């Protein structure tokens, strides 16, 4: 049997997972299906994390560009390059 939370293989007579302390599922429920469901949940969380990370990088890039433009404007270098 596998833990429905972390996927660790646990003995049949164990009530709790030794890795994450998740209570063992009730008899008659497929532990494989629950394990696969938790893998999908983990993948979804990872995908959401990657999306958030990409958004954060994009925002940081935009902020850096804005800072550079305002620095050029404040120092008058932009006018120098445009003339």
Secondary structure as UniProt FT lines:
FT   TURN            4..6
FT   TURN            12..13
FT   TURN            18..20
FT   TURN            27..28
FT   HELIX           31..75
FT   HELIX           77..82
//
